[in-house]
């Protein structure tokens, strides 16, 4: 199940940081922080 956790974190990080943050122009710091939190979770899992 761990691979599904990482995949979900990746989807969330991509959607939040790239699609919402870049394409849709959402600059709310809470949204960006949520995306970065997902990215950090991925990094922790692959250490």
Residue pairs with C-beta under 8 A, 6 or more apart in sequence:
2 45
5 45
6 42
6 45
6 46
9 38
9 39
9 41
9 42
9 45
10 38
10 42
12 34
12 35
12 38
13 35
13 36
13 38
13 39
13 42
15 35
16 31
16 32
16 34
16 35
16 38
17 32
17 35
17 36
17 39
20 26
20 31
20 35
21 27
21 31
21 32
21 35
26 32
